[in-house]
Amino acid sequence: MRACCCSSETAAWQEFVDVYGPVIYGFVRRRGLQDADAADLMQEVLRSVSSAIDRLEYDRRQGTFRGWLFTITRNKVFSFLSKQQNRPQAAGDSGSTRRLADEPDSYDAAEQWELEYQRRLAAIAMDRIKGEFQEKTWQAFWLTAVEGVAAGEAARRVNLSPGAVYVAKSRVLARLKLEVQALQHEEE
């Protein structure tokens, strides 16, 4: 990685890695790469971004930053799988040829990329706001919004009324929406 000249650049880079590292890694793993290969490829993508970021002149009309990052990541995966295809396969190898053939079209892959990004933002936002709520409020939200438990069952589990569960879920979701919007604004 490139050396940052100041602590604000270091903090910005760390935030970038915190948001996009798991998105890149998850995308690569869903393409069939093993854990170590996915981690190596994630690092390779981050190195590419790090070396290109100073030369990047962002023009929103040419596409989003996430689109650019998606393209880099997808190309690194294709390159990796192509190299694997040319290597002799060991017995029991799942076959990179099959993985290349199974690769969804770029629209599906882009959709998956965006979904993974949105999930990551939500996870970061939840982590940031969790401390703003009482434990029972958070549990009611988590059970109903994340785990899909019915309000009545969630109410029984956290010892609240079903109405209080609905209010808790609504309060947390409203705050979560604001935090996700703030994170998206920070990115722009």
JOBEL-V817366 format. One record per residue. N is the residue number from 0. RES is the residue in one letter. PHI is phi in whole degrees, -180 to 180 (NA if undefined). PSI is psi in whole degrees, -180 to 180 (999 if undefined). OMEGA is omega in whole degrees, 0 to 359 (* if undefined). Layout:
n-><N;N>
res-><RES;RES>
phi-><PHI;PHI>
psi-><PSI;PSI>
omega-><OMEGA;OMEGA>
//
This chain:
n-><0;1;2;3;4;5;6;7;8;9;10;11;12;13;14;15;16;17;18;19;20;21;22;23;24;25;26;27;28;29;30;31;32;33;34;35;36;37;38;39;40;41;42;43;44;45;46;47;48;49;50;51;52;53;54;55;56;57;58;59;60;61;62;63;64;65;66;67;68;69;70;71;72;73;74;75;76;77;78;79;80;81;82;83;84;85;86;87;88;89;90;91;92;93;94;95;96;97;98;99;100;101;102;103;104;105;106;107;108;109;110;111;112;113;114;115;116;117;118;119;120;121;122;123;124;125;126;127;128;129;130;131;132;133;134;135;136;137;138;139;140;141;142;143;144;145;146;147;148;149;150;151;152;153;154;155;156;157;158;159;160;161;162;163;164;165;166;167;168;169;170;171;172;173;174;175;176;177;178;179;180;181;182;183;184;185;186;187>
res-><M;R;A;C;C;C;S;S;E;T;A;A;W;Q;E;F;V;D;V;Y;G;P;V;I;Y;G;F;V;R;R;R;G;L;Q;D;A;D;A;A;D;L;M;Q;E;V;L;R;S;V;S;S;A;I;D;R;L;E;Y;D;R;R;Q;G;T;F;R;G;W;L;F;T;I;T;R;N;K;V;F;S;F;L;S;K;Q;Q;N;R;P;Q;A;A;G;D;S;G;S;T;R;R;L;A;D;E;P;D;S;Y;D;A;A;E;Q;W;E;L;E;Y;Q;R;R;L;A;A;I;A;M;D;R;I;K;G;E;F;Q;E;K;T;W;Q;A;F;W;L;T;A;V;E;G;V;A;A;G;E;A;A;R;R;V;N;L;S;P;G;A;V;Y;V;A;K;S;R;V;L;A;R;L;K;L;E;V;Q;A;L;Q;H;E;E;E>
phi-><NA;-74;-82;-88;-88;-151;-66;-69;-68;-63;-65;-65;-64;-63;-64;-59;-64;-63;-80;-92;-54;-65;-66;-62;-59;-62;-61;-67;-62;-68;-90;97;-79;-72;-52;-65;-66;-65;-64;-63;-67;-60;-62;-63;-63;-63;-63;-62;-64;-58;-77;-94;-62;-69;-92;-72;-110;-73;-133;-57;-68;-89;126;-85;-61;-61;-64;-64;-65;-60;-63;-60;-64;-61;-64;-64;-64;-59;-63;-61;-66;-65;-64;-64;-63;-84;-86;-64;-93;-81;-60;86;-65;-71;91;-69;-60;-65;-64;-64;-67;-82;-58;-65;-62;-63;-66;-63;-64;-65;-63;-64;-59;-64;-63;-63;-63;-63;-63;-65;-61;-62;-63;-65;-62;-62;-61;-70;-98;-51;-67;-80;-121;-66;-56;-64;-63;-64;-61;-61;-60;-60;-61;-83;-85;-99;-87;76;-75;-63;-58;-62;-68;-62;-60;-64;-68;-104;61;-129;-78;-57;-62;-65;-65;-62;-65;-60;-59;-63;-62;-67;-62;-64;-69;-62;-59;-63;-68;-63;-61;-64;-63;-66;-66;-59;-67;-71>
psi-><153;152;133;145;-14;166;-30;-35;-40;-44;-41;-42;-43;-40;-41;-48;-40;-38;-52;-24;-53;-31;-48;-50;-47;-42;-45;-42;-39;-10;5;6;148;164;-52;-41;-40;-42;-42;-43;-37;-46;-39;-42;-46;-38;-42;-43;-46;-42;-24;-18;-35;-26;-10;122;103;127;106;-27;-22;-2;172;161;-43;-36;-41;-45;-39;-44;-44;-47;-47;-42;-39;-40;-48;-43;-46;-48;-35;-42;-40;-35;-33;-8;151;138;137;160;136;-2;134;-18;108;-26;-44;-39;-40;-43;-32;-7;123;159;163;-27;-47;-42;-41;-38;-44;-40;-49;-41;-43;-39;-46;-39;-42;-43;-43;-42;-43;-45;-43;-42;-39;-36;-12;-43;-11;-9;152;154;-44;-38;-47;-44;-42;-45;-50;-47;-44;-44;-34;-49;-13;21;140;150;-41;-44;-41;-41;-43;-42;-37;5;50;167;156;-37;-41;-34;-45;-42;-45;-48;-45;-44;-46;-43;-40;-43;-38;-43;-44;-40;-40;-43;-40;-42;-41;-38;-40;-38;-36;999>
omega-><179;179;178;185;181;185;179;175;178;179;179;178;180;177;177;180;179;180;191;178;179;178;179;182;180;179;182;179;179;175;173;180;177;184;184;178;179;178;178;181;176;178;178;178;180;176;179;179;181;182;183;189;180;180;185;173;188;176;185;179;179;179;182;175;179;177;178;180;177;181;178;182;180;179;177;178;179;179;179;182;177;177;179;182;183;178;173;182;177;177;180;178;183;173;178;178;179;180;177;180;181;182;179;179;188;178;179;180;178;177;178;178;181;179;178;178;180;177;180;177;179;179;179;180;179;179;181;187;185;181;180;186;174;184;181;178;180;180;179;177;185;182;185;186;185;183;177;179;178;184;180;179;178;179;179;183;184;176;174;174;176;177;179;177;178;179;180;180;181;180;182;179;179;180;178;179;179;181;177;178;178;178;178;179;177;182;182;*>
//
